[in-house]
Amino acid sequence: MSVDEIFQTMRDLVSEQFAMEPAEVTMDTSFEEDLGADSVDLVELVMAMEEEFDMGEANEDELAGLKTVGDAVNFVASKLK
């Protein structure tokens, strides 16, 4: 799966969870600043990512660095290699 394909899927997950148009989601979209995500929102998103990409469970240390959609896309890409 390419980074672009991962982004397309991630954009759909984010837009669905945060009730926004997919076109509004970019690689630079910040979970906290742009989406107002709290820790519960992020846990739900990570669970959706784990299920959607079938990548197993991520640990908290790995997730601490996910600040933007781009961070999450790159994280998934590294997990799928």
N, C-alpha and C positions, 0 to 999 in steps of 0.2 A: 504494500500500500504506500503510495507516494505521500509526501508532506502535503501536497495540495488536496489529495483525497481525504487525508486526515482532517485538514482544516474544514473542508466542506461538511464533513460529518460533525465535527466539533461545533461549527457554526449553527447547525441545526439543533444540537443538544443545548447550547447556550441560549439560543433564541426561544426555544420551547420552555426552558426552565425559568427564564427571566421575562417571559411574555413580551418579546420584542420582535421586530422584523429581522429575518436573517441578514438582509442587506446592511443592517446597522452594525453587525458584528464584524470586526476586523482582527488581524493578528495583534494589533496594538490595544485592543479593548482591554481595559483594566477591570478585573473582577470587583475590586473594592471601590475604586474611584468612579468608574463609568457605570457599573451595574449595581452598586450598593450592596454587594454580596457580603453576608456574614458567614461565620464558620459553619453554620448549619447548611446554608446554600452551597458552600464549597464541598462539604461532605457529600451532599446529594449529587452534585455534579460529578465528583470523583467516582461515586458508585455507578453513575450512568456511564462514565467513560470506561470503567473496568468491565462493565457488562457489554457495552457496545463494541469495544475493541478486543474483548476476550483476552485481556492481558494479565489476569491475576490481580491479587490485591497489592496496592501500593502502600509503602510505609510512610509514616508521618514526616520523616526527615526529607524524603523525596518531594513531598507535597508542599513543604514550607516555602519552596522557591517559586511556586506557581503564582505569579502575580497578574499575568495577562493571558489572553487566549493563545497567543503565540508561544508562551512558555508551556502551556498545556499541550499544544500541538507537538512541540519539540520533545516533550516528555514522552508522549505516546509513541512518537516515531522511534525514540531510543529503546523503548520497551518492546517494540515489534521487530527489531533487528534480529 
